[in-house]
Amino acid sequence: MAEIRNWTQVEMNSLLDAISEPAALISLDYQIKAANQAYYQTYGSTPGILGRHCYDVSHGFDQPCDLAGESCPLKLCLETRQKQRVLHQHQTPLGEEHVDVEMSPIHNQQGDLIAFLEILHLVKEAKPRAAGGGLIGRSSAFNEMLALMRRAAPSEITVLLLGETGTGKELVARALHDASPRSAKPFITVECSGLPETLFESELFGHEKGAFTGALGRKNGLVAAAHGGTLFLDEIGEIPLSQQVKLLRLIETGSYRSVGGMEPQYANFRLVCATHRNLEEQVKAGAFRADLYYRISAFPLHLPSLAERREDLPLLVEALLQRLPGGEGVRVAESTLECLRHYAFPGNIRELRNFLERGILLADKGVIAAEHLPEFCRKASAPGAEQQNQGLFQPGAVPLPLRELEKRYLQELATSYPGDRKQLAQELQISERSLYRKLKGLYSQD
């Protein structure tokens, strides 16, 4: 502590002003001793920041973060004597923001720990409040995913996004791109599930004039369009086995030939892939190349389902209403929100969006009531529904159509079954392909 007290305010400020992001010098007892201009611009200058505790300024806490239920980077740094990095939600004059906190120990010549340097990396790709576009969330499951995404974004590592349908994989892929050094370059999406096998090469690599019937001119492919930026292969598990070797060659060599072309062309892109399938099981079944799987799975990132981040539901509802046409000024009744809290959401955020779009059209008075939700949602969320579902038929009840009964059973299995999809298919005594088809079309007829 003596060494810090001997530093002049000018010396401390000069050190911190060399850092472009918000930064502060913090004593061993959590007091802010100096801060740069970026820190003042982020957290405001009134009341005075100097001398206040860091947890007070950033969180409004009256005690250290670890005593208030947060992971405290300063305490971790104190215990390990090594740099720590933690994702937090900080209070600012503009509202709460996600912040990637980097805390580094400062030692004197004798090796004694005398202070901490805190650098705050503001997360622009996600918000813990309903504001703007991009990712929205504040639950622990969401924050864990966001922290890992932030670790991967600055690098060139290939990221494999894993999650159920409707969890926002394309939004996360875009956030990875926006937080990377390639953010000023193109972000190109390839919808693998909707790409016919006969057009795979042409769409990805381009073609020369006369390469095939209908090729009236030369056309660049999506790999060339992504030059310098990010190539996002959505639902990569849908790529036919016969075409996977061509993608593998592109990844391994960084070069390709257009259809009908002779000269090799060189690719320059960062690869992000996504799938709702279990690729490990597909590899075992011979439906996905093992060498391609190991190439694309260097950094697997799990996207939590809505059931795993249920505490984000009110926030997501508010954010989606702001983004949907006609949603401005529309609100959701508390009884409706309570109904949604008890629903399984096998379609995740995409299904929630569908519910709200429907509700906006039906809410003549600007309030989405429970009656505006689809009937299957209300039934699944009704009091006593869980007990009623324990029996196949209750005396005096109206028999359910078999299709509806199967749908409800699959809804529960999709969110509650502890094993993987292959194991579930075996238990149901159907093929894995049949199970995927049933789950994918769960609500296609509603």
DAZI-V289249 format. One record per residue. N is the residue number from 1. PSI is psi in whole degrees, 0 to 359 (999 if undefined). Layout:
N|PSI + N|PSI
This chain:
1|328 + 2|320 + 3|321 + 4|317 + 5|334 + 6|345 + 7|139 + 8|159 + 9|325 + 10|317 + 11|316 + 12|318 + 13|322 + 14|320 + 15|314 + 16|327 + 17|347 + 18|350 + 19|128 + 20|330 + 21|163 + 22|130 + 23|149 + 24|152 + 25|123 + 26|136 + 27|173 + 28|339 + 29|28 + 30|10 + 31|138 + 32|116 + 33|334 + 34|155 + 35|149 + 36|176 + 37|324 + 38|325 + 39|315 + 40|321 + 41|329 + 42|317 + 43|358 + 44|160 + 45|358 + 46|136 + 47|168 + 48|137 + 49|320 + 50|134 + 51|343 + 52|160 + 53|145 + 54|322 + 55|335 + 56|314 + 57|316 + 58|329 + 59|342 + 60|17 + 61|156 + 62|13 + 63|162 + 64|155 + 65|318 + 66|336 + 67|350 + 68|18 + 69|7 + 70|158 + 71|124 + 72|112 + 73|329 + 74|316 + 75|318 + 76|320 + 77|321 + 78|322 + 79|323 + 80|341 + 81|24 + 82|159 + 83|141 + 84|154 + 85|124 + 86|142 + 87|125 + 88|168 + 89|114 + 90|149 + 91|133 + 92|167 + 93|338 + 94|357 + 95|182 + 96|145 + 97|147 + 98|134 + 99|130 + 100|103 + 101|125 + 102|116 + 103|124 + 104|138 + 105|147 + 106|126 + 107|154 + 108|184 + 109|334 + 110|358 + 111|7 + 112|139 + 113|125 + 114|342 + 115|180 + 116|142 + 117|120 + 118|122 + 119|130 + 120|117 + 121|105 + 122|131 + 123|109 + 124|345 + 125|352 + 126|152 + 127|142 + 128|15 + 129|163 + 130|88 + 131|129 + 132|197 + 133|197 + 134|199 + 135|143 + 136|131 + 137|160 + 138|1 + 139|164 + 140|323 + 141|318 + 142|316 + 143|324 + 144|316 + 145|317 + 146|320 + 147|318 + 148|320 + 149|319 + 150|328 + 151|321 + 152|330 + 153|314 + 154|347 + 155|182 + 156|8 + 157|143 + 158|127 + 159|134 + 160|112 + 161|123 + 162|130 + 163|165 + 164|163 + 165|135 + 166|9 + 167|357 + 168|38 + 169|323 + 170|325 + 171|320 + 172|321 + 173|318 + 174|320 + 175|320 + 176|316 + 177|313 + 178|333 + 179|6 + 180|166 + 181|349 + 182|11 + 183|333 + 184|353 + 185|176 + 186|150 + 187|111 + 188|126 + 189|133 + 190|114 + 191|91 + 192|328 + 193|335 + 194|16 + 195|110 + 196|146 + 197|323 + 198|340 + 199|359 + 200|306 + 201|315 + 202|316 + 203|321 + 204|316 + 205|350 + 206|175 + 207|161 + 208|160 + 209|130 + 210|8 + 211|330 + 212|169 + 213|125 + 214|351 + 215|83 + 216|348 + 217|173 + 218|141 + 219|129 + 220|148 + 221|181 + 222|334 + 223|316 + 224|323 + 225|332 + 226|8 + 227|124 + 228|348 + 229|222 + 230|133 + 231|118 + 232|113 + 233|98 + 234|135 + 235|56 + 236|339 + 237|350 + 238|354 + 239|128 + 240|146 + 241|323 + 242|338 + 243|347 + 244|328 + 245|328 + 246|323 + 247|320 + 248|318 + 249|321 + 250|314 + 251|320 + 252|320 + 253|340 + 254|15 + 255|163 + 256|168 + 257|137 + 258|159 + 259|123 + 260|357 + 261|157 + 262|326 + 263|136 + 264|145 + 265|149 + 266|132 + 267|150 + 268|93 + 269|161 + 270|132 + 271|129 + 272|132 + 273|160 + 274|149 + 275|151 + 276|357 + 277|161 + 278|96 + 279|330 + 280|319 + 281|324 + 282|324 + 283|315 + 284|325 + 285|356 + 286|15 + 287|352 + 288|134 + 289|132 + 290|320 + 291|325 + 292|319 + 293|315 + 294|335 + 295|323 + 296|351 + 297|31 + 298|325 + 299|83 + 300|138 + 301|115 + 302|128 + 303|120 + 304|144 + 305|168 + 306|328 + 307|331 + 308|345 + 309|46 + 310|333 + 311|346 + 312|356 + 313|309 + 314|321 + 315|317 + 316|321 + 317|313 + 318|317 + 319|318 + 320|321 + 321|326 + 322|331 + 323|335 + 324|141 + 325|129 + 326|358 + 327|347 + 328|128 + 329|354 + 330|139 + 331|165 + 332|128 + 333|152 + 334|323 + 335|326 + 336|317 + 337|321 + 338|322 + 339|317 + 340|327 + 341|334 + 342|5 + 343|147 + 344|332 + 345|61 + 346|338 + 347|1 + 348|214 + 349|328 + 350|321 + 351|321 + 352|318 + 353|317 + 354|317 + 355|316 + 356|322 + 357|317 + 358|315 + 359|321 + 360|319 + 361|331 + 362|344 + 363|82 + 364|332 + 365|13 + 366|11 + 367|123 + 368|111 + 369|167 + 370|327 + 371|344 + 372|352 + 373|155 + 374|150 + 375|320 + 376|331 + 377|316 + 378|319 + 379|317 + 380|336 + 381|357 + 382|147 + 383|133 + 384|359 + 385|323 + 386|318 + 387|321 + 388|326 + 389|353 + 390|334 + 391|150 + 392|331 + 393|131 + 394|133 + 395|132 + 396|350 + 397|157 + 398|127 + 399|138 + 400|145 + 401|145 + 402|324 + 403|320 + 404|322 + 405|317 + 406|319 + 407|314 + 408|320 + 409|318 + 410|325 + 411|313 + 412|318 + 413|321 + 414|331 + 415|344 + 416|341 + 417|128 + 418|340 + 419|188 + 420|176 + 421|326 + 422|316 + 423|320 + 424|318 + 425|320 + 426|319 + 427|325 + 428|353 + 429|41 + 430|167 + 431|157 + 432|324 + 433|318 + 434|320 + 435|314 + 436|318 + 437|319 + 438|318 + 439|321 + 440|324 + 441|24 + 442|322 + 443|14 + 444|339 + 445|2 + 446|999
